[in-house]
């Protein structure tokens, strides 16, 4: 039972890291100077899934200033997963994912609305 539980938590940590990567790409589309979440990171709505992102322009990129190096750490309970990536992002253009709604920050209200697709809600972790 313990081994199965650990594998489940590890998989959730990997999903948290993938969510963080997607989140970083979206943020960079809005603001190409964004540098990540800081050391506190962000916690998803379940209160257990967490990710930390570091983002920086790649000074060695042959593609001018549109390439960013991302380091993402996903956490779920005691399990952790890390991803690294270099992404080419052009601020103001649409991304490649199919998320219908992303709610950032702590003051989001929606009344009489429908969302067709996935929803990503991110809350800041105040530790």
N, C-alpha and C positions, 0 to 999 in steps of 0.2 A: 504494500500500500504506500509506503514512504517513497519508493522509487517512482511509482506512477505519479504521485503528487508532485515530486520534484521535477519530473519531465513536463508536467502541465504548467508549472510555474515558469520553467525555462522557456517554453513555447510562448507563454504570455509576455515574457520579457522580450523575446524576439519580435513579437508583434508590436510591443511598445516602441522598440527601436525603429521599426519600419514606419510606424505612425509618426515618430519624430522626424524621420527623413522626409516624409510627405509634407509635414507641417513646415519644415525648414524651406522646402522648395516653394511652398505657397507664400511664406513670409518674404522670401527673396524676390518673388514676383511683384510684391507690393512695395518693397523697399530694398534696393540692391546694396545698401550700406548696413543692413541688419547683421549683427555679429553673434547672434545666438540668444539662448534663454538665460544665460548667467548660471552660477553654480547651484541655485535653487531649483532650476528647471521648471517643468510644468507637470501638473497632476491631472489625469483625466477624470471624468465624472464619477467613476466607481470608487475613487479615493485610494486605490491600490496601485494603479498603473501610472508610471511616472517616466518622463524622459528628460534628458539634459542635452542641449545642442551647443556646439561651438561652430561658428561659421566665419570664414575669412576669405577675402579674394586671394586667388592663386597668383602670386607674383611671377611664376615661371610659365604661365600658360601662354601658348602661341595664339590664343583666341582673344587677345586684347584683355579687357577688364570684366568680361562677362562670366568667367569661371570662378566658382567658389568651392573651397574645400570644406567639407562637412564632417564633423565627428559627432556621432550620436550614441548615447548610452541609454538603453531602455532598462527599466526596472519593474519587477512585479514581486512584491514581498521581498524575499531574500535573494531572488534570482536576478541576474544581470545579463544583458547582451549588448554588444557594441557593433556599430556599423561605421564605416568610413566611405566617403564618396567625394568625387569631384563632379559638380554639376554646372552646366552652362545655362544661365538664366538671363532672360531679357525682361527687365521690369516693365510692367504694363501689358505683357502678353499673357494669354491663357496658358494654363499648365496642362499636364498630360493625364491627370487623374479625373475621376468622375464623382468627386464629392459634391453634393448639392448644396451643403451649407456648412460653414465653419463659423463658430461663435468664439471670439477671442475676448479675453478680459473677464471682468467679474460682474458687469451690469448689462446683461442681455435680457430683453423682454420681447416676447412674440405673442401676438394675440390674433386669433382667427386666421391662422396660416397653415399651409400644407407644404411639406417638403417631399418631393419625389426623388429618392436616392438616399445616399448615406449622409449622416450628420456626424461631425466631429466637434465636441465641446471640450474646450481646454480651460482649466482654472489655474490661476497662479497658486503656487505652494508657498505659504507664508510660515517658514520654520524659524 
